């Protein structure tokens, strides 16, 4: 999987945002989401509200067993979460409670 995360040679490893977003949707378990979250942190993409929102939404989904603790960790790691990220967090919390 590693070769799809970066463009160019190893010295110019620049993540491709749309590939990472595609991998978010393809993650089948919480372990895969945690691995991808680590890659997003190393690529400095966790401040991207769309990427963080998608990750939070997936963590709150049944595929990740509604892991709201981890979703909260991602949420708390953002400097300024916008309305989209807040909405993903609220939807996840209501899915767990409902």
C-alpha positions in Angstrom: 0.0 0.0 0.0 2.9 2.4 0.7 3.7 3.1 -2.9 0.4 4.7 -3.5 0.7 7.2 -0.7 3.5 9.1 -2.1 4.4 10.7 -5.4 7.9 10.9 -6.7 11.0 9.4 -5.2 11.5 8.9 -1.4 13.4 12.2 -1.0 10.4 14.0 -2.4 7.7 12.0 -0.7 4.6 14.2 -1.1 1.3 12.7 -0.2 -1.5 12.7 -2.8 -4.6 13.9 -1.0 -7.2 12.2 -3.2 -5.4 8.9 -2.9 -5.5 9.2 0.9 -9.2 10.0 0.8 -9.9 7.0 -1.4 -8.0 4.8 1.1 -10.2 6.2 3.9 -13.3 4.8 2.2 -11.5 1.5 1.5 -10.5 0.9 5.1 -12.2 -2.3 6.4 -11.3 -2.1 10.1 -10.3 0.2 12.9 -6.7 -1.1 12.6 -6.6 0.1 9.0 -8.1 3.5 10.0 -5.5 3.8 12.8 -2.7 3.1 10.3 -4.0 5.5 7.8 -4.4 8.2 10.6 -0.7 7.8 11.4 0.1 8.4 7.7 -2.1 11.4 7.7 -0.4 12.8 10.8 3.1 12.3 9.2 1.8 13.9 6.0 0.5 16.9 8.0 -3.0 16.4 6.5 -4.9 16.1 9.8 -5.5 19.9 9.7 -7.4 19.4 6.4 -11.0 19.6 7.5 -12.4 17.3 4.8 -9.8 14.6 5.6 -10.3 14.9 9.3 -14.1 14.9 8.9 -14.0 11.8 6.8 -11.8 10.0 9.3 -14.1 11.0 12.2 -17.1 9.8 10.3 -15.5 6.5 9.5 -14.3 6.0 13.1 -17.9 6.6 14.3 -19.2 4.0 11.8 -20.1 0.4 12.5 -17.0 -0.7 10.5 -14.8 0.8 13.3 -17.2 -0.4 16.0 -18.3 3.2 16.7 -14.9 4.2 18.2 -15.8 7.6 19.5 -12.8 7.8 21.8 -10.5 7.7 18.8 -12.8 10.0 16.8 -12.6 12.5 19.7 -8.8 12.2 19.7 -8.7 13.2 16.0 -11.2 16.0 16.6 -9.2 17.3 19.6 -6.0 17.3 17.4 -7.5 19.9 15.0 -6.6 23.5 15.7 -9.9 24.9 14.4 -12.5 22.4 13.5 -15.1 23.9 11.1 -18.8 23.2 10.7 -18.2 20.1 8.6 -15.9 18.5 11.2 -18.3 19.4 14.0 -21.2 17.8 12.0 -19.2 14.6 11.5 -18.5 14.4 15.3 -22.2 15.1 16.2 -23.5 12.6 13.7 -21.1 10.0 15.1 -22.2 10.6 18.6 -25.8 10.4 17.7 -25.2 7.1 15.8 -23.6 5.6 18.9 -26.4 6.9 21.2 -29.2 6.0 18.9 
